[in-house]
Amino acid sequence: MIEKDTIELLRECDAGIKMGVKSIDDVMEHVESKNLQQLLNTCKDEHDKLDKELQELLGKYGDEGKDPVFVGLALDILCAD
């Protein structure tokens, strides 16, 4: 039987991976350097692979994961008005 703490750790990792992918996506539209774009794409691919593995583990233990809290998104919405 898996420990509850292990599932909580997987959930936190899930939120962190999602935040990483969102951050990379947010930055990509502003990047002009081809080298930096390539590095960011490589990092995003790695995040996507980790996310797939993590979703499989969470599914195995009957958990749907955890959505990150996007404080920056809320700030963007407030500042746009």
Number of C-alpha atoms within 10 A of each C-alpha: 4 7 7 9 9 10 17 15 11 19 21 16 18 23 17 18 21 19 17 17 19 15 13 17 14 11 11 16 9 9 12 9 10 9 10 12 17 12 12 18 16 12 15 19 13 14 19 16 12 15 19 13 12 18 18 14 16 18 12 10 12 10 15 14 19 15 14 17 12 10 8 10 10 10 10 10 9 9 8 6 5
